Amino acid sequence: MSTPESTPESTPESTPESTPESTPESTPPEFTKEELKRAYKAFKRRLKLTRLDDESKLTHSLTTGRKSGVCAITPPDQYPQELWDELVRRGRLVYVGNGLYEPPPQS
């Protein structure tokens, strides 16, 4: 006894239709000034704590007074990637690669 193939066939009626107008992937989401400000403050706070942590290690001598070599960090993951891209676009952060960001150079 042979059975017909049991692979489910995809019919146009069974798949949800997706039109370019209903899923605009090319337009970035809009963030409020408050969201951008909170995310930037969270980034600066994490950078400061990372630098302090690096400076407090035993490999750094207290007598040399050498600053931390940390200049770029992974941004806090509580904010979406699009928000960090927007801060880069606005010049508030610089993307240095491998998911790391740093503040822009001081003039």
PyMOL commands that set and color helices and strands:
alter all, ss='L'
color gray80, all
select helices_A, chain A and resi 33-55+81-89
alter helices_A, ss='H'
color red, helices_A
select strands_A, chain A and resi 94-97+100-102
alter strands_A, ss='S'
color yellow, strands_A
deselect
rebuild
show_as cartoon
